[in-house]
Amino acid sequence: MKKAYEKYIPFVPIKMKTRQWPDREIKHAPIWCSVDLRDGNQALVDPMNLEEKLEYFHTLVNIGVKEIEIGFPSASETEYEICRTLIDGGHIPDDVTIQVLVQARPHLIQKTFDAIQGAKHVILHFYNSTSTLQRKVVFHSDTAGITQIAVDAAKLIYELSQPMIASGMDLRYEYSPESFMGTEMDYAVEICQAVLENLHATPEKKVILNLPTTVENCMPNYFADEIEYFIQKLPSRDCAIISLHPHNDRGSGVATAEMGLLAGAERIEATLFGNGERTGNVDMVTLAMNMYTQGIDPKLDFSNINKIRDMYERCTKMKVGERQPYVGELVFTAFSGSHQDAINKGTHYMEESNSEFWEIPYLPIDPADVGRQYEPIIRINSQSGKGGAAFVMQHNFGFELPKAMHAEFGHIVQVETDRVGTELKPDRIYELFQTHYINATTPYQLIRHSFAEFTDDDGHSHVTFAGTLRHKETIFSVQGSGNGPIDAFFNAIHGQKIDRFTFVDYKEHAITRGSDSQAVAYILLRDQAGRDVFGVGVSHNINLAPLKGILSAINRSISGC
């Protein structure tokens, strides 16, 4: 590649002294047209069969797509068959328009009209290539010859459509100057204006002018300049709907579409997850959800994105990438410790503030809005931090670890991830929690206990604890009083070898609901060396849980945990 780059001809941008699009905002959704069943289908290694196309079509309808390009019925019997099956089988709702594509060639146009007989709402989409390169390399024609192809097709289409329109069909026209991005803009205006005139376009009967980035060959801002220039120069602008058909050859199809909308486009042709020739078409889901994050209703329903993805993968035999925006398996997942900590804090903020807005760092949307679950948001590997394990324990198992405990338990999890060298699943994290805290029952274990409580004349509570403990093979009894169960127990063990600890902090909450709910107690003790250690106790008895927690902390300290 050292010198090979010199053989490429750079794109020459339009010279615009002023431009309006950079100061505009996208305020509403465009008209959406799916080209999955045509452009997307033709790019598949194994094109979809009839049953798969029908399932895909109905999914698009359920999502809310109102214009669906179903194929190229003049291209093959298979394409013709899907068109007839949709029409004759009653699959097309009254509020959905099918779109059919045809080259600007007379015999193909005639066959296309045969294919759409009986449909209620149809867009007849015809095209011919207009770019400088295609005129030179493919057609060996000047602009006049290319324009004549488009005009002749427009005249024939208008003539053949009149009986159908008279019979009650809602038939509209769409024209694409294929390879628009590589066409001189003044010529693009000229040929599109000629088509509008020969289709007798009016403000009441607009024609769709679809301006494709058939092969994306410039930066999105240059394309936006082209669109703005085209719109400014088009004499019959009020008779046209400006549509875009972006491809993704430079990897900037979404940006091209968004900037094209800023420049004045009103309609987008796209495929669900960007499938299409070469690097694909623009991704409808990404475009729509980008608007959604800005508080704009995209007019499409992706509330069960996993179901849509499953259909797509089954019908197309294509795989949606793990990092595909909004739908990929890992897009709502954080492995990084700092990300996990921010998400955890954001979750607590949302719960505490009751904010009506979504304000969680690193999550551009609420995963639940697209039917995704919270459980896999934070996943634990060697890059994870102290807050990640705590998040998993809370959202998967209901344990709300005290903030001060995050680092201690996070270290336990970190040691394990370093040992195994792979991601830890939530169940394994819970096992570590059980092993290191709940099951820390040696060398000291509470065998039996009882509490006695009375209230004095001043209303103060007095509790007496009596119990039996085991230390290895030795069993001994203890007794003590205090102002509550924890204080009584701590006083009871005073004078034993386990009294070398200072009580620092305590937190308790329920981890299940209903009559059989369990309490979990987190106990923080400090040993004689000033080292803090946590213990955890779980019990159906709210008084017993903290006692187990105290012994858990003592046992962990003695064992060097």
N, C-alpha and C positions, 0 to 999 in steps of 0.2 A: 504493500500500500504506500510505500515511501513516496513514489511519484505518481501513482495511478490516479490520485485525486484530481490531477490537473486535466483529466479528460472530461470532467463533469462541468456542465454549463450552469452557472448560478442563476437562481430566480431573480428576475428584475422587477422590483416593486413599483407600484404606481406612484407617481409623484403627486402627492396631495398637500396643498398648502394648509388646509384646515380639515379637520375630521371631527365628527360629532360623537362617534361611538364610544370613545374612552370615558366620556362623562356620563354615559347612560347606565341604567340599572335594569336587570331582568326583574320584572314585576309580576309576571304571570306565566303559566305554562304555554308552550307552543302547541300547535296542532301536531299530534303524534301520528306517524304512519310507520307501522312495522313492515320491514322488508325481510323478515326471518324466513318466510316460506318461499321467497324467490332468491334474493341476493345471498341470504344466509344459507339456503338449501343448496344452491349451485356450488358453494365452496366446500361442501362436505365430501370427505373421502367416499362415504356411502350415503348418497342422498336419501332423504326420508321416503318411506313408502306411504301409501294412502292413509292407513290407519294412524301412523305417526303424525302425518300432516294434519289430520282431523283433530287429534288430541292437542297438537300445538295451536291450531286455530282457536279452539275453544278456550285454551288457556289465555291467549291474547285477548279474547272477548271478555273473559272474567276479570282480567287485569284492568280493563277499561279502554283498550285501544279501539278507536272508532274508525280508523282507516287502515286496512290490511292489504298489502300487496301479496296476492296469493300465488303468482307465478307468471309464466311466459307461455300462455296457452297455445300459441302458434309454433312453439319450438319443438314439441314432441307430444305423443299421445298421452304420456304420463302427466304432463303439465295440463293438457286439455282435459283429462279425466278429473283431476282435482277440482278444476273450475266447475265442471258440470256436476260433480258430486255435491259440492257446496251449495250450488243453486237448486238442483233437483231434489236434494235431500233435506232442504229446509234448514240448513245449518246456520244461515246468516240472519242475525237479528235485524229488526227493522231500523235500528239506529246505527248499524255498522255498514260501512261502504267498502266493497272489495275494490282492489286496484289491480289492473292487469298491464303488463309491460309488453311493448312491441317495438321492433325496429321500424324506422321510417321507410318501409318497403311495402308496396301495394298488396302483394299476395298475402303477406303476413298480417297486414291490417285487416284484410277481408276475413281471414280465418279467425282473427281475434273477435271480430263482431259476431261471428257465428257462435263462438264460445260463451259470450256473455248474454245470449238470448234468455230472457225470463228473469234476469236479476233486477232488483229494485233500485239499488244505489251502486253506481259504478264510476270509477275514475279510469279513463283510458289514457295510459301513460306511454307516450312515444318519444323516441330520441334519435339523434344522430350525433356523431362526434364532430367537434368544432375546433379542437386545439391546433395550434401551429404545427406541433409534431405529427399529429395524426393526419392532417391535411398533406403534409410533405411525404410521410413515410408510408401511410396506409392507402389514402385515397388519391394521391397525386392530382389534387384538385385545388383550384383557387377558392376564395371565399364565395364568389358568386355561385359556383357549382354546389358548394355545401349548403348555401342558403336555399337553393332551388330544391334540394332533396327535402329539406324541412318544410318548405312552403307547399310542395306537391303533396306531402303526407298530410299536412294540416287541411288542405282543401278536400282531400279524399275522406278524411276522418269526419270533417264537418258534414259532408254530403251523406255519408253512410249513417251518421248518427241521427239525422232528422226524423226518419220514420220511427226509430226507437224512442226518441224523446216525445214524439207525437202520441205514441202508444202509452205513455205514462212513466217511462224509465227516467230516473234521475241520473243523467249521464253527464259527467264533467270531464274536462280535458286537462292533461298535464303534459308539459314538454320539458325535456332535459337536453340542454346543450352539453353532451357528454364531454368530460375533460375540461369543464368550465374553468377550473383553476389555471389551466395552461393555455387559455384562450385570450387573445387581445380583448380588453374590456370593451372598447368601442365596437368591435365586431360582435361580441356577445350581445351587446345592447341591440345592434342592428338586426341580428337574426331572430332574437326573441321578440322584438317589436313586429317583425314580419309575420311571425307565427301568430301573435296575438291578433293581428289584423285579419288574417285568413281564417282564424277560428271565431271571428266576430265577437271578440271579448268585450264585455261592458262592465261597468262597476257593479251591476246586478248579477252578471253571469261571468264571474272572474275565472281566469285560467290559472292553473298552478304552473309557475315557472320554477322548476327544480334545478338548482345550481350545484352540481356535484363536484366534490373534490375527488374525482374518480381515482386519481393517484395523487396523494398528498405530497406536494412538492415545494411548499413554502411555509414559513412560520405563520401561526394563527393570526397575528396582528396584520400581516400582509393580506391574508384572506379577508379579514374584516374590512380592510381598505377597499378591496375589490367589490365586496358586497355593497358597501356604502356608495362607491362610485357608480356601480351598475344601477342602483336604485335612483340615484340623483339624475342619471342620464336617460332612464327609460321613459319615453314619452307617455306611454299608457300605464304608468305605475298604478293608477287607481283601478285598473282592470285586471290586476294580477295579484296572486298570492305568492309570496317569495318563500320558496322551500329550499332546504339544504339537505344534501346527501353526503355527509362526510365519511371518508375512509381514514385509515389510521396508519398510513405508511411511515410517517415520522413519529408515531407514538403520541401525537397531540390531537387526535380526533375530537376528544371531549372539549379541549380548549378552542379548537376551530369552530365547533358548533356553538359554544357559549359566546364567543366573540362575534360569530355571524349573527346570532340573535341580537346582540347589542347593536350591530350595524343595520338592523331592520328586518331580518328574516322573521317569518311568522310560523314556519312549519319545519319539522325535523323528520327525516326518514332514518330509521335506526333499526338495530337488532338488539334483542334482549340483553345479551352479554357480549356483544361486539363481534359475533361471528361474521365472517365475510371473506371475500377474496384477499389473498396475501395476509396482511396483518389485521384484516377485518374492517367492519363498519364501525361507526360510532356506537358506543354502548348506551342503550336506552336507560337501563337501570341506573347507571352512574350519573347520567345527565339529570334524570328525574330526581334522584335522591340528593344530588348536589343542590337542586332548587329547594328540596324539602328542608335541608339544613339551614336554609336562609329564611324559613318561615313562609315559603311559597307552596301552595297546593299544586302538586304536579299533575293532578287529575288522573293518576294511575294508582292502582292498589297493589302494593308490594308487601302487604301485612303478613303474608306467609311465603317469605322469600325462599325458604328451604324447599317447599313443595314445588315452586316454580323452577328452582335449580335442578331438582330431581327429574322433573319432566324434561327439561332441556337436555340434561346429560343422557337420559334414556333414549330420547328421540333422535338426537343428533350424533350420539356416540362421542361427543366432545366432553372434555373435562373442564369445569370451572376451577381456576387456579385458587390456591389457598389464600393468596393475597389479593384476589379480585375485590375491588371496592364494594363494600356493603354486603356482599354475599359470600365471600371466601371464608373457609373454615376458621381462619386465624385473624380475620380483620377486627374482631372485637376482643382480641386476646392480648394480654400484656405479660411478657416474660421479664422485662426490665424491672429491677427493684424500684427505681425512682418513679417509673410509670405506675407500678402497682400501688405504691404509697399514695400517689396523687389520686388515683381512682378510688382507693379505699377512703381517703379523706373526703373526696367529692361525694361518695355515697352517703357518708355520715352527714355531710352538709345538707344534702337533699332531704334526708329524713328529718333533720332537726329544724330546717328553715321552712319546710313546706313550700318551697319555691315553685311558682307556676312555670318556670323556665327550666330547660335542661342545662345543668351547669356541672358536668363532671369532666375533668381534664382527660384528654386522650381518647374520649369517646364522642365523636362528632354528632352521633344520634343515639337515642335510647335503643339498645338492641331489641327490646320488646316491641318496638314499633314495626319491625319487619319479622316478627315472630321468632326472634332469636332469644336464647335463654341467658341468664346471668351466670350460670354455673361455670362456663368455660372462659369467662372474661379474663380471669387471672389464672395463669398456669405456671407451674413451678419448675424451673431448671436451675442450672448453676449460675445464671445471670440474675436470678430473682433476689429480692431483698427481704428485709424483716417484715414488711407489711403484707407481702403476698400470702404467706402461710396463714396469717391471721384472717385475711379476707376469705380464703378458702374455708377455714374453720367456721366462720360466721355464716357465709352464704350457702355452704353445702351442708353444714351440720348443726348450725344454730348456736355455736360457742362464741360469745362476744369477749374475746380476750382483752384484758386491760392493756392500755397503751404501753405501760412499762414492761409488759410481758412479751411484747412483739419481738424484741431483740433476742430474748432468751430462746423462745421457741423457733424464731427464724434461724438462729445459729444451729439448732438441732437439725432442722430441715436442710440447711446448707451443707452440713457435714454429710448427710445422706446423699444429696445430689452429686457432690464431689465423688463420693464412693462409687455410685452406680454409673455416673456419667451420662445419664439420660433424664428426661422429664419425669417428675413424680406425679402420679395421678392422685386425685383427691382422697381416694380410699387409703392409699399408702400414707398420705400426710396424716390422716386420722389415726392410722395404726401407730405412727410415731408419737402422736399426742397421747394415745392410750398407754403405750409402753412407758413413756418417760414421765407421765403425770398421774393418770388415773390408776394405773397398775403399779405405782411405786408404793408397794405395801410391805416392804421389808427394809430394815430389820424390825421396825415397830408396827404393830397391828392392833387395832381396837377390836376386842372380842365381844364385849357386851357393855352396855352403859344404861344409865337412867338419869333423868332430870327431875328435880323437885323445885317448884317455883311458888313464891308467895309475894304479895304486895304489902308494904308496910303502911302505917297511918298517913305517911306523907306522899303515898302514891308511887314510891320507888319500888322497882322490881328487884327481887333477890332470887338467884338461881343457884341450886346446888347440883353439882355433877358427881356421880359415882360411877366408876367403870373398872373394867379389867382389861389389861393390855398384855400383849406378848412381845417379848424381845428374844428373838431366836428361840431357844428352848425354855426360857424363863417366863413364867406368868406372874403378874403382880397387879395389885389393886391400887387405885388412886381415888382421891376425893378432894373437892375444892368448891368454893363458892365465889360468886361474882355477880355483876349487874346484868349478865346475860349468858347464854350458853357458851359463847366463845371465851369470854372472860373467866367463867367458871372452870372450863376445861383447861385453860392456860394455867390457872392457879392450881389446879389439881396435879398437873405434871411438874409444878415447881418443886425443886428438891430432888427430882429424879435426874438422871444423866441427860435427859432430853430438855432440860430447862435452860440450855445455853443459847437460846434464841430470843430475839426481841420481835414482838408483833409490830409490823409496819403498816400493812394495808389489807383491805378485804373488799371483795366484790362478789355479788351473788345475783343470779337470774334464773328464770325457768328456761329449759331447752325443749320442752314439749308442751303441748296444750291439752286441756281436758283434765279429768279427775285423776289420771295416772301421770300427770306431768312430773318431771324430775327437776330438781334444783342442782345447779352447778355453782360451786364456790371456788373462787381464786384467792389464795392466801399468799401474801408476801411476808416472809420472815427475813431477819438479818442475824447472821451468826456472830460469834465472838470476834471473828476476824474482820467484821464489817462487810462481809459478802452477802448480797441479797439473793434469795432463791425463792422461786414460786412453787406452790403446790396446788393441786386441783382435786376436789372431791365432788362426787356425783351421788345423789341419793334421792329417793322419793320423799325422805324426811328432811324438811328444811333445816332442822337443827343438827342433823347428822352430817350433811354435806360439808359444812366448814370444818368439822372435826377431822373428817377424812382429808380435807385439804391441808390442814395443819400437819398431820402425820405424813402426807405426801411430800410436803416441803422439807420436813425433818429428814425423812428417808432419803430424799434426793441429795440433800446437803451432806449427809453421812457417807453416801455412796460416791460422792464426788461428781455428781451430775452438773 
